[in-house]
Amino acid sequence: MALPAPSSELPPSLVSQADNPRAYRQDGARHIYGKNAHRIFKGQLPPLMHAVGVLQVDLDNRGNVRRLNWMRAPSHAPDVVREIERTVHEAAPFPAPVQLGSVIYTDVWLWDKSGNFQLDTLTEGQRSK
C-alpha cells in the first residue's frame, strides 16, 4: 500500500473562521489595519474626504488575491486607486477563508488628503464640521 506523497504546501499561517462574506469583511479589514497601522487615520475623519472608493476583493482558499473589482472607483484620484490596489496586494496573504473555500468581500475605503485612511468596516466615524 503506497502512502500519499507529502504535500509541499504548508498550511496557511492566518485562518479566518468566518462563514459568510460579511463576517469575513471584519477579518479582512483587521488584517489590512494590522499591516498598515502607521497609515490608519486616528479618530473621526474630517467632513470632506479626499477620496471614497468601494472595492471588492476576491481571495482564494489560501487568502491570496485573485482579483480586485472596483464597484465605485475614486476616478478623480487615480493615485489613490493605485495606492489602494498596491496596499491590498502587499497585505496578502489574507486570513485563509477555511469555512468558505474562497471569498469575495466588499469594503469602502475612506481616504484622507494626508494619505491616511480608514475602512468603513472599522471606521471611527466622521466629524460633522
N, C-alpha and C positions, 0 to 999 in steps of 0.2 A: 504494500500500500504506500503510495507516494504521498509525501507531505506537500501542501501547497507552498509555492515559492514565497519567501519572505517579502513583505511589501517594503518598497524603498521609500514610501511616503510616510512621513511622521504624522501623528495626529495633530490637528490644529492646536495651536497654543492658546487661542482665545475661543471660547464657545459661548453661544447665546442659547438660552432655553426658551426664547420667545416662540409662541405658537401661532402668531399671525403677524402680518407686516406692520401693523400699527404698534404692536408690542416691540417688534424689532427696532422700530424707529428710535425708541429710547436708548437701546444698546448702541445703535449706530451713532447717535448724537453724542453719547457719553464717550465713545471711542474717539470721535473727531476732537472733542474738547480735550481729552487726555493727551492727544498727540499735538495739540495746538494751544496749550494753556497760556502761553505768552501772547497769543493773538485774540483771546476772548475778551470782548468788551465787558468791563466790570460795571455793574449797576444797571440802572434803567437806561435804555437807548434814548437818544435825542428825538424830538418830534419829527424831524425830517431825516430820512435815511439817504445815504449816497446811492445805494442800490438794494433792490429786493429781488431775489430770484427763487423760483420753485424748481427743484431738481429731483428727478427720480434716479436712484442708484440701484443698479441690477448687480447682485452678488451671486457667485456660485456657491456650491456646498462647502467650500473652504474659506469663504469670506473674501475671495478675490473679486475685484471689479471686472464685470463683463462688459458693462455698457453704462453710459450716462445719457439721460434724456431730459432736456430742458422742457418743462411744462410752461414756464414763463422765464425767459432769459432777460437779464437787465441789458437790453440791446444798446442802451445809451452808454454803457460802461463795459466795452469788450475786454478791458484789462481785468475787471472783476470776474467776468465769465472765465477767463483763462486761469485766474488765481484760484477760484473755487474748484475748477476741474483738477488743477495741479494738487490742491490740498486734499481732495478726495483720493486721488491716485496714490499720493505719498502716504496716506493713512492706512492703506491696505498692507496686509490683510486685515479685514474687519473680523469681529467675532463670527465664527462659523455658525450659520443658522441650522443647527443639527436637527431641530424639530420640523423644519420647513423644507430641508433639502437645498433650496436656493430661495432667494427673496428679492423682491423689488419693493423698495420703500421710498417714500417721498418726504422731503423736508423743505422748509422755507429758510433761505439764507438772508439774514438781515445785516447788511454791510454798512459800516460807518465810514465817513470820509478819512478817518485815521488809518484805515486798513484793518481795523479790528472788527470782529463780527460776533453775532450770536445766532444760534439756530432756534427757530420757533419752538421746537420741542422743549428746549431748556432755557428759553428767554426769561430775563428778569423784568420784562415789560418795557414800556416806552413812556417817557415823560410827555405830559400834555403841553408844556411850554418850555 
